Amino acid sequence: MADKRKLQGEIDRCLKKVSEGVEQFEDIWQKLHNAANANQKEKYEADLKKEIKKLQRLRDQIKTWVASNEIKDKRQLIENRKLIETQMERFKVVERETKTKAYSKEGLGLAQKVDPAQKEKEEVGQWLTNTIDTLNMQVDQFESEVESLSVQTRKKKGDKDKQDRIEALKRQVERHRFHVRMLETLLRMLDNDSIPVDPVRKLKDDVEYYVDSCQEPDFEENEFLYDDLDLDDIPQALVATSPPSHSQMEDEIFNQSSSTPTSTTSSSPIPP
């Protein structure tokens, strides 16, 4: 009993820190967007990064508790984890904007000299990166819903509707990860000039249809989407492996400066 009280005390303190951290994050966020000059913005961006790292450490602790069998009611923990992940997504937007602005300033003087083919390649690469981010974000949402529903079904066994929803979400996660793996492979190939831009650009409509409509009841997926690209025949060094979960990818965001996927290979893409 004493151990349970001690654990609950630790959880309460952690959740209080989350609340304070999110409030501090919001305050810095507002200051950043109201900053009058570049120096102020840089300072607030640095402060924002420090705050998100603190929240990320709290999220790691919460994830440990969510996975533990000692805690029966995990709703508060899951809600607070989602709250932290929302701030992480907001920070990613700030970080992306900062890099884009820096790149734009560097290239401003060379704008007239940009090769049209190179520009098209960069635009398609950016589309791939954004789509991968969107898919990974949706995977996080699906996994959070699975966790929440799993807690509910443990309390109320035999709830077939919830169990069916869990199974449907798990299947959707697998499909999303398949598409992430394919798109990361294409992005790597594009960066290495191993594939022309045109066949990748032709995927855009079908991929965006999948991202936007995959949850609709009458959705029909194009299962042959990547067949014409012959991805099975590409060199092993260009194959992107699928990460165990997007949450681990997010954890690396704050330790790496690269803005493109850096996963290495050990196997060929697995078809659906």
N, C-alpha and C positions, 0 to 999 in steps of 0.2 A: 504493500500500500504506500509505504514511504517512497519507494522508487517511482511509483506512478505520479505522486505529488511532485517529486523532484523533476520528472520529465515534463509534466504540465507546466511547471514554473519556467523551465528552459524554453518551451514552446511559446509561452506568453511573452517572455522577454524578447524572443526572436521576432514575433509578430509586431511587437511595439517598435522594434528597430526598423522593420519594414515600413510601417506607417510613417515614422519620422523620416526615413530615407526617401520615400516617395514624395513626401511634402517638400523636402529639401531639393529633390530633383526638379519638381514643378517650379520652385522658386528660381532656381538657376536657369531653367528653360525659359521662363518669362524674361529674365534679365538678358539672356542671350539674344532673344528676338527683339528686344528693345534697345540693344547696344547701339551706341552712336557711331563707333568707329571700329576699325579692324583689330586694333590692339585689345579693346574691351571684349570683342567677340572671341579672340584667341584665348583670353583668360577664362571666359565663361565656358568655352568648349573644354578646356583642361579640367575645370571644376566639375563639369558634367561627367567627364570620363572617370574621375575619381569616385564620384557618387555612384555611378553605374557599376563600378567594380565592387563597391561595398554591397550593393544590392545583389550582385551576382553571387557573392560569397554566402549571403543569407539564403539565396535561392538554392544553392548547393546543399545547405543544411536542411532546408524544407524538403527537397527531393529525397534525401535520406530518410526523413521521417515518413514521407508518403509511402515509401517502399517497405517500411517496417510493419510487422504484424502486431506490434505492441499497441499501436494507436488504432482505435476502432473508427472514430469519427474523424475523417480527414478532409471534410468539406472546407473548413477554414484554411487549412494548409494549402489546398489546391487553389482556392480563390486568391490567396496571397502570392502563390507562385505565378499565377496568371497575371496578377497586378505587376509583378517585377518584370515579366516577359514583355508586357505592353511597353514599359519604359525602355527595355532593351531595344525593341523595334524602333521606338522614337529616336533613340540614340543613333541607331544605324542610319536613319534618315539624315540626321545632322552630319554624321561622319561622311556619308556619301556626297552630300551637298558641298561640304568643305573640299573634298578631293576634286569634285567636278569644277568648282570655282577656281581652284589652284591650276588645274589643267587648262581651263579656258583662258586664264591670264597668260600662261606660258605660251599658248598657241595663238594668242590674239594677233601678234605681229606676223605670223605665218599663215594666217587664214586664207590669203589669196593663193598660197602655194600648195595647199593640200591636194593631194592626188584624189580624184573622185572615187577611184576603186578602193583606196585606203579608207576614205571617209565611209563608204558603204560597208566595208568590212567592220569598221569600228561601231557603226550603228547596229549591225546585226549582232555583233558581240555584246553590245550593251543590252539589246533585247533578250538575248540568251541569259545574261546575268540576272536581269530583272525577273524573267520568268522563273528561273531557278529559285530566286529569293521568295517569290510568291508561292511556289509549290511547297517550299520548305516551311513557310509560315502556315500554310494550310495543314501540313503534316502535324505541326505543333498543336494546332487547334483540334484536329481529329484525335490526337493522342491524349490531350487534356480531357476531351469529352469521354473518351474510353475510360480514363481513370475515374472520372466522376461517376459514370454509369456503373462501373465495376463496384465502386463503394456502395451504391444504391442497391445493386442486385445481391450483394452479400447480405445486406440487411433484410431484403425482401426477396427470398429465393423463389424461383419459378416464374419470374416476370419475363415472359417470352418476348414481349415487344422490345424491352430494353436489351435483352440478350441478342435479338436479331439486329438491333441497331449497332451493338458492339461489333458483331461479326462483319456487318456492312462497312463500318468505319475501318476495321483492320484490313479488309480487302482494298479499300480506297487508299490507305496508307501505302500498301505494297505497290499499287499502280502508280501513285505519286513518286515513290522512290525509283521505280523503273524509269519514269520520264526524266527525273532529275539525273539519273545515271546517264541516260542517252544524251541529254542536253549538255551535261558537263563534258562528256566525251567530244561532242561537236564543238564546244567552246575551245577545248584544248587543241583540237585539230585545226580550227580556224586560226588560233594564235600561232600555230606552227606551219600555216600555209599548206596543210595536208588535205584540205578540202576547199573547193570553190565556194564563193559566197552564195551563188544562185540557188543550188539545191537546198541549202539551209534556210534561205529566205522563203522558199516555197512551202516549208513546214509551218510557217507562221500562223496561217488561218486555222489549220487543224489543231495546232497546239493551243492557241488561244481559245478555241471552241471547247477543248477539253478542260482547260483551267476554269473557264467561266461557267460551264454547263454540266460538269461531271456529276454534280449532286442532284440534277433534275431527273424525275422519274422516267422520262422518255428519252434520256440521253443514250446515244449509240456511239461507242468509241471506234475510231478507225484503227483496227489492230495491225494494219500493215503500214503504219505511218512511216517507219524508219527503214522499211525493207529495201527501197531503191538506193539507199546510201551505202549498202554493203559494209556495215559497221563490223561484221564478223571477220572481215579480211584486213582490218587496219592493224598497224604495228602495235604490239603490246604496250609500248611506252606511252601511247596516246590514250589508252583506255582509262576512263574514270571509274573508280570503284564506288559503290554505294556505301555511305557512312552508316554505322549502326543506328544513329538517330540524329535528327537535326539539332537537338539540344546540345550535343557534343560539338557540333559545328559552330554553334553560337558561342560556346565557351571559348573557342579559339579566336573569335573576332577581336577580343580585347587584348590578345597576346601577339597578334600578327598584324602587320601593316598592309599585307597584300589584299587587294580588292577582288581578285579572281580566285576561283576554286583551285586548291593545290593538292587535291587527293592524288595518291599514287596508285599504281596498278598491281594486281596479282592475278586477275582473271578477266576473261572477255565478258562483254555485256550479256546478260541472260535475257532471252526474248520472253515476252509475256506468255 
